[in-house]
């Protein structure tokens, strides 16, 4: 027994292009089963009523939490997220009768490859690193899974050598399985697909996920939707501050809030529903346009009607002045900084109030007169993605001068002038994105911006630096910068572990007021995405840690800051400052700090091991504890003329050394055909292994400025401009991972189904950056069994089970009393197919629907309708056999004609109720499997078949021939209860009936079933003869002697019946049988007893003791023995023993038979 506490959300999704198909995610992925094909040949699916496991997708211990399913170019594509891993399954990524694929077998250092005659692999979405499953070549060595090592438009290079069968094939299907981690993320809560092109993922940035939220201030994102409006992509995300929108999403794209009036609560689900008004019956002319649906946490479900009309339109505030003087004031509301107030010619009541996050651009056209624009950022920066544009309008010959007034704090201000256009970029200490103000024809510039203190500037500098270096040290930074390298075991998640991703959830930040919902206070932060502490953990965590926000507030002197920084590690005196030297050459002293901090940091990284060996996959995933020593070597300060700076060169930057991967690993997955859990692992890291980030200044000044950091943060392509990334080590192996392996439980909470002993393996990476260059070794003893699990091919195993299914045609022996064979009355083949083969088969691909033995027994248990634990999955270490028990029970109901043998061809249909029970143990011999003896590897043992057949027939009215007699049944009935048993024989008595033995001699294996039971018949019958002048009448029935069920004896019997032959009347007891003579003639024999015969109108009265009549198609002959009395007037003769012979024809009839004393 096991228990599950609490509850979890089970994600499901309707297919975007086929509403009859759905997908759901548990620890595995499931999709609607293909249940039939409509008259047009289109597959019909069963929504969530019947689902099947998607075997190509890995099993995730933590489960799946987000799904996206179906695009117009491939309705079967499914994206699923578990943690920060995205799993992409693409059935039939390549298919086509006319596509020719040439398989080439590699050798030595040359890998196997597949070349296509036409089209492009890359255009079809294939990418290096993906796993592919091939079907349809007909070659077992080709029809299996491979990993793509390299790719060109026309050639796939596989990760195997010498594994494929060379040749050219058509009608080939190839499925894709891709896995991509977004390593900086902790958990992916939503997925969205381009509705027209699933390949966008694989075409962007060389198979890399790109960060596009640099300018997004919404946080704790929980939902996502992608909408195409007239071909333009619009991305919507829901988070703690509502719904945000990006038009043409790309790195650095502008984001604005969408949905005026939407309450400022967490948006947990988003769905855009495209609707065509012509698809609806609409007698009341109700709205039937597209609708955006947003579900909030605790605030209900909200809709935006006619959404497509506004989604792609940027939100622009446009103010047009008149011919006179106009004054416009733009500021955030003091009581709620998330609201932007716009005052026009009044400082009392705003002309417009909107959420600041909803505005893309602000325009003020002054036209005539003296126009004034005041931008007051005292309550927060006025950051709109496309800036504030002020066009002063017509120049009134210098008499009237337009004016811009800038107010509020500013840590850095830049002014660029191009012709008549002036652009201000204003940064404050709290944000990364600058305020942008663009002026045209504005004569007066009034700068009331407040310069912050030196320490406010230092605080802003350090916050932006740590934000930048955390972004640099992330999953997919700038291409070519080096930090995008994948590392052995931890992938790209080492930076995330060291920067400390937080799993804390942030709740909604405001409650809506009456009427429309009120928006949230904007998070004023140095990062658009509040997701982790970053490398500022060096400053803010541990002993003597302090917040960077304290600089400029609680920390306001060089000595205090230096002392605080120096106290962060155990080395005194490694932080100094100089406030007397002039570093910018303006003759004024500047402030400069020289800082070195060394601290250990730790965190949790992703654990990934994905490789192939001996034709099987080793896929392990989970979490691993990571630790490292971090050294920050930094020189920074503030110059009186040029502002804040960070020095480059001289070893300045950050280094990571003494990297340790803890043995505290929670991981599991697949080891070939076995689902496993990692046990007692150890990880050894080369002590010389180190990661270094060296600061640099592309301009050659030796200093990085605030503006440089800002540009790099807002444009990931420039991330590598400010630093270089390097991994160094020694000649010894970088990473050695050793672990034991245990069979994973069939269900969470259960114990392992069997023991593997002390099975262990070792994975070694000489170079931590060459993830695919891994050596796998096994310890002697029990680990040899582990190695053998790698040789199982699920496609081949499924094919062998189909052969076992078909072998049950050997049960095609005659079924007693029924005019059909046993395998048709009890359709064992169909039952085996429905309950074992079909649950293991994918209705989408026709291939296997399982990856591991645990998957296999799980599917079989559900097919059989039995408890998973009842299958008794076991593994024998000594014989290296995997076994599990199968009890297949099924019932059949139908109509079958009764079979009375060759004597009576009576057309009678009966209701048949039958059952079957198959009990056997299925086994897989791993030694035979690894040796390539596939038909010897699969076996069954202790196999028996048993069942029942019951039939009933009532109100039987039928006619038939009984030899040369014609019989008519009226108002008859029949019933029988039969049972059978069959034991499958082991041809060589070794305890295993292998597939090879079954195929070689199915008759020997299955033998002949043994039947027993009883039958009751009530068949009143009327009989007519083909011979003129002959008739039999009276109380006649068809009697069935089923003592021998395989050969029942059929008779027509009657008591006190009358036989008329040639005018003579015989009254007595009759029993008729239809027989074939030695000469091959069909005749009817009628036994007679206890009869009287009157001859000559009563002249001779004969009492018959016994006799027999022989009826052919033309004659009737009879011979009787008994006694006779002659009743002639005046004459009497008594004959105590007489013999009477009758022949209705002229030809003699000869037949040898024995007359019993009692023919009835």
ChimeraX attribute file (.defattr): number of C-alpha atoms within 10 A of each C-alpha:
attribute: neighborCount
match mode: 1-to-1
recipient: residues
	/A:1	6
	/A:2	8
	/A:3	8
	/A:4	7
	/A:5	5
	/A:6	5
	/A:7	6
	/A:8	9
	/A:9	10
	/A:10	13
	/A:11	15
	/A:12	21
	/A:13	19
	/A:14	20
	/A:15	22
	/A:16	18
	/A:17	16
	/A:18	17
	/A:19	12
	/A:20	16
	/A:21	24
	/A:22	24
	/A:23	26
	/A:24	25
	/A:25	23
	/A:26	19
	/A:27	17
	/A:28	19
	/A:29	24
	/A:30	20
	/A:31	29
	/A:32	25
	/A:33	24
	/A:34	19
	/A:35	14
	/A:36	13
	/A:37	11
	/A:38	9
	/A:39	7
	/A:40	6
	/A:41	8
	/A:42	9
	/A:43	15
	/A:44	16
	/A:45	23
	/A:46	17
	/A:47	20
	/A:48	19
	/A:49	9
	/A:50	14
	/A:51	21
	/A:52	23
	/A:53	23
	/A:54	23
	/A:55	21
	/A:56	25
	/A:57	20
	/A:58	19
	/A:59	24
	/A:60	22
	/A:61	17
	/A:62	12
	/A:63	19
	/A:64	27
	/A:65	23
	/A:66	25
	/A:67	26
	/A:68	23
	/A:69	30
	/A:70	27
	/A:71	21
	/A:72	15
	/A:73	14
	/A:74	19
	/A:75	18
	/A:76	22
	/A:77	23
	/A:78	26
	/A:79	21
	/A:80	25
	/A:81	25
	/A:82	24
	/A:83	21
	/A:84	18
	/A:85	20
	/A:86	20
	/A:87	21
	/A:88	24
	/A:89	24
	/A:90	24
	/A:91	22
	/A:92	20
	/A:93	20
	/A:94	18
	/A:95	16
	/A:96	11
	/A:97	10
	/A:98	12
	/A:99	17
	/A:100	16
	/A:101	20
	/A:102	18
	/A:103	21
	/A:104	20
	/A:105	18
	/A:106	19
	/A:107	12
	/A:108	7
	/A:109	7
	/A:110	14
	/A:111	20
	/A:112	24
	/A:113	24
	/A:114	19
	/A:115	19
	/A:116	18
	/A:117	13
	/A:118	12
	/A:119	11
	/A:120	15
	/A:121	19
	/A:122	18
	/A:123	12
	/A:124	14
	/A:125	20
	/A:126	27
	/A:127	22
	/A:128	20
	/A:129	20
	/A:130	19
	/A:131	21
	/A:132	23
	/A:133	19
	/A:134	20
	/A:135	23
	/A:136	17
	/A:137	19
	/A:138	10
	/A:139	14
	/A:140	15
	/A:141	17
	/A:142	18
	/A:143	22
	/A:144	21
	/A:145	24
	/A:146	25
	/A:147	23
	/A:148	20
	/A:149	19
	/A:150	16
	/A:151	18
	/A:152	14
	/A:153	15
	/A:154	15
	/A:155	19
	/A:156	24
	/A:157	22
	/A:158	25
	/A:159	21
	/A:160	22
	/A:161	17
	/A:162	16
	/A:163	19
	/A:164	23
	/A:165	18
	/A:166	18
	/A:167	13
	/A:168	15
	/A:169	18
	/A:170	15
	/A:171	15
	/A:172	20
	/A:173	20
	/A:174	19
	/A:175	21
	/A:176	24
	/A:177	22
	/A:178	21
	/A:179	17
	/A:180	18
	/A:181	22
	/A:182	22
	/A:183	25
	/A:184	25
	/A:185	19
	/A:186	22
	/A:187	18
	/A:188	21
	/A:189	20
	/A:190	21
	/A:191	19
	/A:192	19
	/A:193	23
	/A:194	19
	/A:195	19
	/A:196	14
	/A:197	14
	/A:198	25
	/A:199	20
	/A:200	13
	/A:201	18
	/A:202	19
	/A:203	16
	/A:204	11
	/A:205	13
	/A:206	11
	/A:207	16
	/A:208	18
	/A:209	18
	/A:210	17
	/A:211	17
	/A:212	18
	/A:213	21
	/A:214	21
	/A:215	23
	/A:216	23
	/A:217	22
	/A:218	25
	/A:219	22
	/A:220	20
	/A:221	23
	/A:222	20
	/A:223	24
	/A:224	24
	/A:225	21
	/A:226	21
	/A:227	25
	/A:228	18
	/A:229	16
	/A:230	9
	/A:231	8
	/A:232	13
	/A:233	18
	/A:234	20
	/A:235	22
	/A:236	25
	/A:237	27
	/A:238	29
	/A:239	25
	/A:240	25
	/A:241	30
	/A:242	25
	/A:243	28
	/A:244	23
	/A:245	27
	/A:246	25
	/A:247	21
	/A:248	14
	/A:249	18
	/A:250	14
	/A:251	16
	/A:252	18
	/A:253	20
	/A:254	21
	/A:255	28
	/A:256	27
	/A:257	26
	/A:258	23
	/A:259	20
	/A:260	15
	/A:261	15
	/A:262	24
	/A:263	25
	/A:264	26
	/A:265	28
	/A:266	28
	/A:267	30
	/A:268	22
	/A:269	20
	/A:270	24
	/A:271	17
	/A:272	19
	/A:273	16
	/A:274	16
	/A:275	13
	/A:276	10
	/A:277	14
	/A:278	8
	/A:279	8
	/A:280	10
	/A:281	10
	/A:282	11
	/A:283	6
	/A:284	6
	/A:285	8
	/A:286	10
	/A:287	11
	/A:288	17
	/A:289	15
	/A:290	18
	/A:291	18
	/A:292	20
	/A:293	17
	/A:294	23
	/A:295	19
	/A:296	23
	/A:297	15
	/A:298	11
	/A:299	16
	/A:300	11
	/A:301	15
	/A:302	17
	/A:303	16
	/A:304	17
	/A:305	16
	/A:306	16
	/A:307	20
	/A:308	21
	/A:309	12
	/A:310	14
	/A:311	23
	/A:312	20
	/A:313	12
	/A:314	18
	/A:315	16
	/A:316	15
	/A:317	15
	/A:318	12
	/A:319	15
	/A:320	11
	/A:321	21
	/A:322	13
	/A:323	13
	/A:324	11
	/A:325	16
	/A:326	21
	/A:327	18
	/A:328	22
	/A:329	18
	/A:330	20
	/A:331	24
	/A:332	24
	/A:333	18
	/A:334	13
	/A:335	9
	/A:336	15
	/A:337	21
	/A:338	23
	/A:339	22
	/A:340	23
	/A:341	21
	/A:342	23
	/A:343	20
	/A:344	19
	/A:345	16
	/A:346	13
	/A:347	12
	/A:348	8
	/A:349	12
	/A:350	17
	/A:351	13
	/A:352	12
	/A:353	14
	/A:354	17
	/A:355	23
	/A:356	24
	/A:357	27
	/A:358	23
	/A:359	22
	/A:360	22
	/A:361	18
	/A:362	19
	/A:363	17
	/A:364	21
	/A:365	18
	/A:366	28
	/A:367	19
	/A:368	19
	/A:369	21
	/A:370	22
	/A:371	27
	/A:372	23
	/A:373	23
	/A:374	17
	/A:375	21
	/A:376	20
	/A:377	21
	/A:378	17
	/A:379	16
	/A:380	21
	/A:381	25
	/A:382	23
	/A:383	23
	/A:384	24
	/A:385	22
	/A:386	18
	/A:387	21
	/A:388	24
	/A:389	18
	/A:390	26
	/A:391	20
	/A:392	26
	/A:393	20
	/A:394	16
	/A:395	17
	/A:396	12
	/A:397	7
	/A:398	8
	/A:399	8
	/A:400	15
	/A:401	17
	/A:402	28
	/A:403	21
	/A:404	21
	/A:405	16
	/A:406	20
	/A:407	17
	/A:408	19
	/A:409	22
	/A:410	23
	/A:411	23
	/A:412	22
	/A:413	15
	/A:414	12
	/A:415	11
	/A:416	11
	/A:417	11
	/A:418	8
	/A:419	8
	/A:420	10
	/A:421	14
	/A:422	16
	/A:423	18
	/A:424	19
	/A:425	18
	/A:426	23
	/A:427	24
	/A:428	25
	/A:429	22
	/A:430	22
	/A:431	21
	/A:432	27
	/A:433	25
	/A:434	23
	/A:435	22
	/A:436	20
	/A:437	23
	/A:438	20
	/A:439	22
	/A:440	18
	/A:441	19
	/A:442	25
	/A:443	15
	/A:444	12
	/A:445	12
	/A:446	11
	/A:447	11
	/A:448	13
	/A:449	19
	/A:450	14
	/A:451	15
	/A:452	16
	/A:453	13
	/A:454	22
	/A:455	21
	/A:456	21
	/A:457	25
	/A:458	24
	/A:459	23
	/A:460	26
	/A:461	25
	/A:462	21
	/A:463	22
	/A:464	23
	/A:465	22
	/A:466	22
	/A:467	22
	/A:468	23
	/A:469	23
	/A:470	20
	/A:471	25
	/A:472	27
	/A:473	26
	/A:474	24
	/A:475	26
	/A:476	25
	/A:477	23
	/A:478	22
	/A:479	17
	/A:480	13
	/A:481	20
	/A:482	19
	/A:483	24
	/A:484	19
	/A:485	22
	/A:486	18
	/A:487	19
	/A:488	26
	/A:489	27
	/A:490	26
	/A:491	23
	/A:492	25
	/A:493	28
	/A:494	29
	/A:495	24
	/A:496	27
	/A:497	27
	/A:498	27
	/A:499	27
	/A:500	23
	/A:501	22
	/A:502	15
	/A:503	11
	/A:504	9
	/A:505	9
	/A:506	13
	/A:507	13
	/A:508	19
	/A:509	16
	/A:510	17
	/A:511	14
	/A:512	17
	/A:513	11
	/A:514	7
	/A:515	8
	/A:516	12
	/A:517	17
	/A:518	22
	/A:519	28
	/A:520	24
	/A:521	17
	/A:522	19
	/A:523	19
	/A:524	15
	/A:525	16
	/A:526	22
	/A:527	23
	/A:528	20
	/A:529	17
	/A:530	18
	/A:531	20
	/A:532	19
	/A:533	18
	/A:534	25
	/A:535	25
	/A:536	22
	/A:537	19
	/A:538	25
	/A:539	21
	/A:540	17
	/A:541	15
	/A:542	14
	/A:543	11
	/A:544	13
	/A:545	17
	/A:546	19
	/A:547	14
	/A:548	19
	/A:549	17
	/A:550	14
	/A:551	21
	/A:552	19
	/A:553	12
	/A:554	11
	/A:555	19
	/A:556	15
	/A:557	12
	/A:558	18
	/A:559	13
	/A:560	13
	/A:561	21
	/A:562	19
	/A:563	14
	/A:564	16
	/A:565	23
	/A:566	20
	/A:567	19
	/A:568	22
	/A:569	19
	/A:570	12
	/A:571	12
	/A:572	11
	/A:573	13
	/A:574	17
	/A:575	21
	/A:576	18
	/A:577	17
	/A:578	15
	/A:579	14
	/A:580	11
	/A:581	13
	/A:582	16
	/A:583	19
	/A:584	15
	/A:585	12
	/A:586	12
	/A:587	11
	/A:588	13
	/A:589	17
	/A:590	20
	/A:591	20
	/A:592	24
	/A:593	19
	/A:594	16
	/A:595	19
	/A:596	22
	/A:597	21
	/A:598	19
	/A:599	16
	/A:600	17
	/A:601	21
	/A:602	19
	/A:603	17
	/A:604	22
	/A:605	29
	/A:606	27
	/A:607	22
	/A:608	22
	/A:609	20
	/A:610	18
	/A:611	19
	/A:612	20
	/A:613	15
	/A:614	15
	/A:615	18
	/A:616	23
	/A:617	23
	/A:618	20
	/A:619	19
	/A:620	23
	/A:621	24
	/A:622	21
	/A:623	17
	/A:624	22
	/A:625	20
	/A:626	23
	/A:627	22
	/A:628	21
	/A:629	18
	/A:630	23
	/A:631	18
	/A:632	19
	/A:633	20
	/A:634	20
	/A:635	21
	/A:636	22
	/A:637	25
	/A:638	24
	/A:639	20
	/A:640	18
	/A:641	13
	/A:642	12
	/A:643	18
	/A:644	27
	/A:645	23
	/A:646	24
	/A:647	21
	/A:648	22
	/A:649	12
	/A:650	13
	/A:651	14
	/A:652	20
	/A:653	23
	/A:654	21
	/A:655	21
	/A:656	21
	/A:657	18
	/A:658	17
	/A:659	23
	/A:660	17
	/A:661	24
	/A:662	15
	/A:663	18
	/A:664	15
	/A:665	24
	/A:666	17
	/A:667	20
	/A:668	26
	/A:669	25
	/A:670	25
	/A:671	27
	/A:672	27
	/A:673	24
	/A:674	23
	/A:675	25
	/A:676	24
	/A:677	22
	/A:678	21
	/A:679	19
	/A:680	12
	/A:681	18
	/A:682	16
	/A:683	19
	/A:684	17
	/A:685	18
	/A:686	20
	/A:687	14
	/A:688	15
	/A:689	20
	/A:690	18
	/A:691	19
	/A:692	20
	/A:693	23
	/A:694	19
	/A:695	27
	/A:696	24
	/A:697	18
	/A:698	14
	/A:699	10
	/A:700	9
	/A:701	10
	/A:702	16
	/A:703	20
	/A:704	22
	/A:705	20
	/A:706	21
	/A:707	18
	/A:708	17
	/A:709	23
	/A:710	20
	/A:711	16
	/A:712	19
	/A:713	27
	/A:714	21
	/A:715	18
	/A:716	22
	/A:717	17
	/A:718	17
	/A:719	25
	/A:720	21
	/A:721	19
	/A:722	23
	/A:723	22
	/A:724	18
	/A:725	20
	/A:726	15
	/A:727	16
	/A:728	13
	/A:729	15
	/A:730	13
	/A:731	9
	/A:732	14
	/A:733	16
	/A:734	21
	/A:735	22
	/A:736	20
	/A:737	19
	/A:738	22
	/A:739	19
	/A:740	19
	/A:741	24
	/A:742	23
	/A:743	23
	/A:744	21
	/A:745	16
	/A:746	19
	/A:747	14
	/A:748	13
	/A:749	11
	/A:750	13
	/A:751	13
	/A:752	18
	/A:753	18
	/A:754	17
	/A:755	14
	/A:756	20
	/A:757	15
	/A:758	14
	/A:759	21
	/A:760	25
	/A:761	20
	/A:762	18
	/A:763	17
	/A:764	20
	/A:765	23
	/A:766	19
	/A:767	22
	/A:768	27
	/A:769	15
	/A:770	13
	/A:771	19
	/A:772	18
	/A:773	14
	/A:774	21
	/A:775	13
	/A:776	17
	/A:777	14
	/A:778	17
	/A:779	14
	/A:780	12
	/A:781	13
	/A:782	17
	/A:783	20
	/A:784	17
	/A:785	23
	/A:786	26
	/A:787	23
	/A:788	23
	/A:789	27
	/A:790	23
	/A:791	22
	/A:792	26
	/A:793	24
	/A:794	23
	/A:795	21
	/A:796	18
	/A:797	17
	/A:798	21
	/A:799	16
	/A:800	19
	/A:801	20
	/A:802	17
	/A:803	15
	/A:804	23
	/A:805	18
	/A:806	16
	/A:807	20
	/A:808	19
	/A:809	19
	/A:810	18
	/A:811	24
	/A:812	17
	/A:813	14
	/A:814	17
	/A:815	23
	/A:816	24
	/A:817	21
	/A:818	21
	/A:819	17
	/A:820	18
	/A:821	16
	/A:822	21
	/A:823	18
	/A:824	17
	/A:825	23
	/A:826	26
	/A:827	22
	/A:828	27
	/A:829	18
	/A:830	18
	/A:831	20
	/A:832	23
	/A:833	20
	/A:834	15
	/A:835	20
	/A:836	25
	/A:837	23
	/A:838	22
	/A:839	23
	/A:840	30
	/A:841	22
	/A:842	20
	/A:843	22
	/A:844	18
	/A:845	14
	/A:846	12
	/A:847	22
	/A:848	24
	/A:849	26
	/A:850	26
	/A:851	26
	/A:852	22
	/A:853	24
	/A:854	22
	/A:855	21
	/A:856	19
	/A:857	23
	/A:858	22
	/A:859	24
	/A:860	22
	/A:861	22
	/A:862	14
	/A:863	19
	/A:864	21
	/A:865	13
	/A:866	15
	/A:867	10
	/A:868	18
	/A:869	15
	/A:870	12
	/A:871	19
	/A:872	15
	/A:873	21
	/A:874	16
	/A:875	21
	/A:876	14
	/A:877	18
	/A:878	8
	/A:879	11
	/A:880	20
	/A:881	21
	/A:882	19
	/A:883	22
	/A:884	19
	/A:885	19
	/A:886	22
	/A:887	19
	/A:888	22
	/A:889	19
	/A:890	20
	/A:891	15
	/A:892	14
	/A:893	15
	/A:894	11
	/A:895	14
	/A:896	19
	/A:897	18
	/A:898	23
	/A:899	21
	/A:900	21
	/A:901	17
	/A:902	13
	/A:903	21
	/A:904	21
	/A:905	17
	/A:906	21
	/A:907	14
	/A:908	23
	/A:909	18
	/A:910	20
	/A:911	17
	/A:912	22
	/A:913	19
	/A:914	21
	/A:915	19
	/A:916	22
	/A:917	17
	/A:918	19
	/A:919	19
	/A:920	18
	/A:921	18
	/A:922	23
	/A:923	22
	/A:924	23
	/A:925	24
	/A:926	26
	/A:927	19
	/A:928	18
	/A:929	20
	/A:930	18
	/A:931	12
	/A:932	13
	/A:933	14
	/A:934	21
	/A:935	19
	/A:936	20
	/A:937	24
	/A:938	26
	/A:939	24
	/A:940	24
	/A:941	20
	/A:942	16
	/A:943	20
	/A:944	16
	/A:945	21
	/A:946	18
	/A:947	19
	/A:948	19
	/A:949	25
	/A:950	19
	/A:951	24
	/A:952	19
	/A:953	19
	/A:954	16
	/A:955	12
	/A:956	20
	/A:957	17
	/A:958	17
	/A:959	19
	/A:960	16
	/A:961	16
	/A:962	26
	/A:963	24
	/A:964	20
	/A:965	20
	/A:966	16
	/A:967	24
	/A:968	18
	/A:969	23
	/A:970	15
	/A:971	13
	/A:972	19
	/A:973	19
	/A:974	18
	/A:975	17
	/A:976	18
	/A:977	16
	/A:978	19
	/A:979	18
	/A:980	18
	/A:981	17
	/A:982	18
	/A:983	18
	/A:984	22
	/A:985	21
	/A:986	20
	/A:987	15
	/A:988	9
	/A:989	8
	/A:990	9
	/A:991	13
	/A:992	23
	/A:993	24
	/A:994	25
	/A:995	21
	/A:996	18
	/A:997	18
	/A:998	25
	/A:999	15
	/A:1000	11
	/A:1001	13
	/A:1002	19
	/A:1003	17
	/A:1004	15
	/A:1005	19
	/A:1006	22
	/A:1007	14
	/A:1008	17
	/A:1009	18
	/A:1010	13
	/A:1011	19
	/A:1012	16
	/A:1013	16
	/A:1014	15
	/A:1015	18
	/A:1016	15
	/A:1017	18
	/A:1018	17
	/A:1019	24
	/A:1020	22
	/A:1021	24
	/A:1022	19
	/A:1023	20
	/A:1024	17
	/A:1025	19
	/A:1026	16
	/A:1027	18
	/A:1028	13
	/A:1029	13
	/A:1030	19
	/A:1031	17
	/A:1032	20
	/A:1033	16
	/A:1034	16
	/A:1035	15
	/A:1036	22
	/A:1037	22
	/A:1038	22
	/A:1039	20
	/A:1040	17
	/A:1041	16
	/A:1042	21
	/A:1043	13
	/A:1044	13
	/A:1045	18
	/A:1046	15
	/A:1047	14
	/A:1048	16
	/A:1049	17
	/A:1050	21
	/A:1051	23
	/A:1052	23
	/A:1053	23
	/A:1054	24
	/A:1055	19
	/A:1056	18
	/A:1057	17
	/A:1058	21
	/A:1059	21
	/A:1060	15
	/A:1061	20
	/A:1062	15
	/A:1063	14
	/A:1064	16
	/A:1065	19
	/A:1066	22
	/A:1067	23
	/A:1068	21
	/A:1069	25
	/A:1070	28
	/A:1071	24
	/A:1072	26
	/A:1073	19
	/A:1074	24
	/A:1075	17
	/A:1076	13
	/A:1077	14
	/A:1078	9
	/A:1079	7
	/A:1080	8
	/A:1081	12
	/A:1082	18
	/A:1083	21
	/A:1084	24
	/A:1085	23
	/A:1086	23
	/A:1087	24
	/A:1088	32
	/A:1089	26
	/A:1090	18
	/A:1091	22
	/A:1092	21
	/A:1093	22
	/A:1094	18
	/A:1095	15
	/A:1096	11
	/A:1097	10
	/A:1098	15
	/A:1099	13
	/A:1100	16
	/A:1101	17
	/A:1102	26
	/A:1103	24
	/A:1104	24
	/A:1105	18
	/A:1106	21
	/A:1107	25
	/A:1108	24
	/A:1109	21
	/A:1110	22
	/A:1111	27
	/A:1112	20
	/A:1113	15
	/A:1114	12
	/A:1115	19
	/A:1116	25
	/A:1117	20
	/A:1118	20
	/A:1119	15
	/A:1120	23
	/A:1121	18
	/A:1122	20
	/A:1123	18
	/A:1124	22
	/A:1125	18
	/A:1126	16
	/A:1127	14
	/A:1128	11
	/A:1129	7
	/A:1130	5
	/A:1131	7
	/A:1132	9
	/A:1133	11
	/A:1134	11
	/A:1135	12
	/A:1136	11
	/A:1137	13
	/A:1138	15
	/A:1139	14
	/A:1140	15
	/A:1141	12
	/A:1142	15
	/A:1143	18
	/A:1144	18
	/A:1145	13
	/A:1146	7
	/A:1147	9
	/A:1148	9
	/A:1149	14
	/A:1150	9
	/A:1151	9
	/A:1152	7
	/A:1153	9
	/A:1154	7
	/A:1155	13
	/A:1156	13
	/A:1157	12
	/A:1158	15
	/A:1159	18
	/A:1160	18
